[in-house]
Amino acid sequence: MIWNEAKECMSRDELMHLQSKRLVKQVERVYHNVEFYRKKMQSAGVEPGDIKGVEDVYKLPYTTKDDLRDTYPFGLFATPMSEIVRVHASSGTTGKATVVGYTRRDIEIWQECVARALTMAGVGKGDIIQVAYGYGLFTGGLGAHYGAEYVGATVVPQSTGNTKKLITMMNDFGTTAIACTPSYLLHIAETLENEGLLGSIKLKSAICGAEPWTEAMRLQIEEKLQIKAHDIYGLSEVMGPGVACDCEFHQGLHVAEDHFLPEIIDPETLDPLDANQPGELVFTTLTKEGLPLLRYRTKDLTSISYDKCDCGRTSARISRFKGRSDDMLIIRGVNVFPSQIEAALLEMSGTTPHYMMIVDRVNNLDTLEVQVEVEERFFSDQIKELENLSKQIARTIQMAIGLAVKVKLVEPKTLERFEGKSKHVIDNRKLV
Ligand code: DLL
């Protein structure tokens, strides 16, 4: 809920007034503190004084993941490093990660945004929540953790990995809520069923996100576990989980609009689109101090509705995501670009840059097989050499993307060649 001073839900006019005030201040700060933005605005012929409110946001230049990569690691930070209390990072399109920095105030706002999501999902004091997103550089674990502590829930910082241990604790502790990716939750449900524990757990709600899922999958989770499942969206560049989340009506995700100004643009022409038109989601951060972003292109495809929700909230809602406008894959919650695999293969000798990624979902867990063409000589009769090469490739790819992969070596000229844009991914996952 976004409150006004009288602690009532803000009207859209009040909200726009607040956004405008924050945008003007943010642009001023960014212009003076970040050389990259100063130059970018100067070359677009825009000065801070030209931005008088949200209606002027279109005058500002876009920011992309490549801009973060090109200024790696801290080039877009708007405060001295001594003010940064935490960094997170996510995959870049090639070898370099995109690094995000948070001031103490940024962390406070983040935990409040996640707290809003948990409140929408009915999680608060008295609940026991297992946070089964990965902890570490990924924003899921710590993001959900701080928000859950903020609402006063008892947090079990489970992280990912040991499902048997997770379900044992779920049963023994009387866990009432879980935060994890939706595919992992389906896997957990299956494991509970196999262990005969489905009937004895006390789970009542789940806060799932970090990967695309369908309404059908949400309903399947609800039915199987007899719980309420909520959708939470976010991206590390903009903050992490909590940028938007859905209420009990599940009619789109409410954006934390007092902190993130959303727009939808045509990903080809980059022209702004009207409400309810599908396109690419763009965010301008209104309050971020460490890494403020102007018109960040998320590459996520959705639409925005400004109609008042049945729950009474007046904030904009984004519809369930329709996919992405780039080639990023999300495998077990990890962002993977085909270019990372290509770069890893090019580092090695004996391989060719011809490869195919085959993504599947087995028992609700994603799997990745990489088929790689290797030089003819490996196929003479030296099985041992072939095995060694395969292991070495698997290690190199795992180091590059942070995920275990199965590698299958194939003879030269086996994989399909493409005349136009080459295709490197076969995604067999069906989102139910
Ligand atoms: O996935 C942050 C997060 C953690 C969100 C935990 C929700 C829960 P990144 O690793 O930077 O950050 O990946 C961001 O994941 O641009 C979307 O493509 C996708 N994504 C995140 N949440 C959802 C969702 C985290 N609810 C990228 N539905 C985003 C669909 C999602 N896609």
Residues whose N, C-alpha, C, O or C-beta is under 5 A from the ligand:
A	BS01	DLL	S90 T139 G140 C208 G209 A210 E211 P212 W213 D231 I232 Y233 G234 L235 S236 E237 G240 P241 T298 D300 F321 G333
